[in-house]
Amino acid sequence: MRCMSDDHTHVQEFFTARAADWDSRFPDDGPAYAAAVAELRLREGDGVLDAGCGTGRALPPLRAAVGPSGVVVGADLTPAMLEAAVRAGRAADGQLLLADVAALPVRSESLDAVFAAGLIAHLPHPAENLRELARVVRRGGTLALFHPIGRAALAARQGRQITPDDLRAEPNLRPLLAGAGWRMTSYVDEEDRFLVLAVRES
């Protein structure tokens, strides 16, 4: 088993400390998750990965979208978050994996879509990590990068300013995705939603 990097340790510590009350801190996010999942236009029988699934809030709408014949996988680096997903009953909606999105135990081109809520800010090597997400999705498959509030609202919540080097700014994110094999098709950054959609091209 390889050693975790300092980046991974930091991410695990951050989310481990917050796992137990994560859902109760954001109790009204469910409809926003469901609306974002709907934008993926999943079909019955599709396979989808929730990358950095946390407590699994996207798993019920993902399961509803792909139906009983579909495949739903939730991968997260933090055991405490996956334990919270199990306690919330969300393991019934998808297979939970303790896994690093930088090295997914998933076959290449085996899935139709990736959903990632709040993930991009925590990726230690965004270009490589987004390429790994592209690896597991078939050509023409889709990616949704989501957050239930927009960049400005999130920055205000965290007591910080948005800077020009913010990865989630469209001029930064579009070429980053393109270099990782994704073509951005939609960019929304509003007070109550951040949602980027992309299609796997190469």
C-alpha positions in Angstrom: 0.0 0.0 0.0 1.5 3.3 -1.0 1.9 6.1 1.4 -0.5 9.0 1.3 0.8 12.3 0.2 0.6 15.4 2.4 -2.2 16.6 0.1 -4.2 13.4 0.8 -3.6 13.6 4.5 -4.8 17.2 4.6 -8.0 16.3 2.7 -8.7 13.3 4.9 -8.2 15.3 8.1 -10.4 18.1 6.8 -13.3 15.8 6.0 -12.8 13.3 8.9 -13.4 16.2 11.3 -16.6 17.2 9.5 -18.1 13.9 8.5 -20.4 13.3 11.5 -22.4 16.4 11.0 -21.8 17.1 7.3 -25.4 16.5 6.2 -27.0 18.3 9.1 -24.9 21.4 8.3 -26.3 21.5 4.8 -29.8 20.0 5.1 -31.4 21.7 2.2 -29.0 20.7 -0.6 -30.9 17.6 -1.7 -33.0 19.4 -4.5 -29.8 21.1 -5.8 -28.1 17.7 -6.1 -31.1 16.2 -7.9 -31.3 19.1 -10.3 -27.6 18.8 -11.1 -27.8 15.0 -11.6 -30.7 15.6 -14.1 -28.4 17.7 -16.2 -26.2 14.6 -16.9 -29.1 13.2 -18.8 -28.4 9.6 -17.6 -30.4 6.8 -19.1 -31.7 3.5 -17.7 -28.8 1.0 -17.4 -26.0 3.6 -17.5 -22.9 3.4 -15.3 -21.9 6.5 -13.3 -19.2 7.4 -10.8 -19.8 9.9 -7.9 -16.1 11.0 -7.5 -15.4 12.3 -4.0 -18.9 11.1 -3.0 -18.6 12.2 0.6 -21.7 11.2 2.6 -23.3 10.1 -0.7 -25.9 12.8 -1.1 -25.8 12.4 -4.9 -26.3 8.6 -4.8 -30.1 8.5 -4.5 -30.7 10.8 -7.5 -28.0 8.9 -9.5 -29.6 5.6 -8.7 -33.1 7.0 -9.7 -31.6 8.2 -13.0 -30.0 4.9 -14.0 -32.6 2.6 -12.5 -32.1 -0.8 -11.0 -30.1 -2.1 -14.0 -27.6 0.8 -13.9 -24.3 0.9 -12.1 -23.6 3.6 -9.4 -20.2 3.8 -7.7 -19.3 6.3 -5.0 -15.6 6.7 -4.4 -14.1 8.7 -1.5 -10.7 9.0 0.2 -12.1 9.5 3.7 -13.4 6.5 5.6 -15.5 8.7 8.0 -17.4 10.1 5.1 -18.2 6.7 3.7 -19.3 5.5 7.1 -21.6 8.5 7.3 -23.0 7.5 3.9 -23.7 4.0 5.2 -25.4 5.4 8.3 -27.6 7.6 6.1 -28.7 4.4 4.2 -27.1 5.5 0.9 -25.1 2.3 0.5 -28.3 0.9 -0.9 -28.1 3.3 -3.9 -24.5 2.5 -5.0 -21.3 0.6 -4.4 -19.1 2.6 -2.0 -15.3 2.5 -2.6 -12.6 3.7 -0.3 -10.5 5.0 -3.2 -8.4 7.9 -4.4 -9.8 9.6 -7.5 -6.2 9.9 -8.7 -6.0 6.1 -9.1 -9.5 4.6 -9.5 -10.0 0.9 -9.2 -12.3 1.1 -12.2 -11.8 -0.3 -15.8 -11.0 2.2 -18.5 -14.0 3.4 -20.5 -16.4 1.3 -18.4 -18.7 4.2 -17.3 -21.0 6.7 -19.0 -20.6 9.6 -16.7 -18.9 11.1 -13.7 -20.5 13.4 -11.1 -18.2 15.4 -8.8 -19.6 17.7 -6.1 -17.1 20.1 -4.5 -14.3 18.0 -5.8 -12.1 20.2 -7.9 -10.9 22.5 -5.1 -9.5 19.4 -3.3 -7.6 17.8 -6.2 -3.9 17.8 -5.5 -3.0 17.5 -9.3 -6.1 18.8 -11.1 -4.8 18.1 -14.7 -3.8 14.5 -13.9 -6.8 13.9 -11.7 -9.3 15.1 -14.4 -7.5 12.8 -16.9 -8.0 9.9 -14.6 -11.7 10.7 -14.5 -11.7 10.8 -18.3 -10.0 7.4 -18.4 -12.9 5.6 -16.8 -15.6 7.1 -19.0 -16.4 6.1 -22.6 -15.9 8.6 -25.4 -18.9 10.8 -25.5 -19.5 10.3 -21.8 -20.2 13.2 -19.6 -18.7 15.0 -16.5 -20.6 17.2 -14.1 -18.6 19.4 -11.7 -21.1 20.7 -9.2 -21.4 22.8 -6.0 -24.7 23.7 -4.4 -23.7 27.4 -4.2 -21.7 29.5 -6.6 -18.1 30.6 -6.3 -18.8 34.0 -4.8 -21.2 32.6 -2.2 -18.7 29.9 -1.3 -15.9 32.4 -0.9 -18.1 34.6 1.3 -19.0 31.5 3.5 -15.3 30.7 3.9 -14.3 34.3 4.6 -12.1 34.7 1.5 -11.9 36.5 -1.8 -12.1 34.9 -5.2 -8.7 35.3 -6.9 -7.9 35.2 -10.7 -6.1 31.9 -10.3 -9.3 30.1 -9.0 -9.4 26.8 -10.8 -13.2 27.0 -11.2 -13.1 30.3 -13.1 -14.2 29.6 -16.7 -11.0 30.9 -18.3 -8.9 28.5 -16.1 -11.2 25.5 -16.1 -12.0 25.3 -19.8 -8.3 24.7 -20.9 -7.7 22.5 -17.8 -10.6 20.2 -18.9 -9.5 20.3 -22.5 -6.0 19.2 -21.6 -7.5 16.3 -19.7 -9.6 15.0 -22.5 -12.9 16.9 -21.8 -14.7 19.5 -23.8 -16.7 22.0 -21.7 -20.3 22.3 -23.0 -21.9 24.4 -20.2 -20.7 26.7 -17.5 -23.0 28.1 -14.8 -21.8 30.1 -11.8 -24.8 31.6 -10.0 -25.5 32.5 -6.3 -27.2 29.1 -5.7 -25.4 26.8 -8.1 -22.1 26.1 -9.7 -22.4 23.5 -12.5 -19.9 22.7 -15.3 -20.8 20.0 -17.9 -18.2 18.5 -20.2 -18.0 15.7 -22.7 -15.1 13.2 -23.0 -13.4 13.6 -26.3 -10.1 11.8 -26.1 
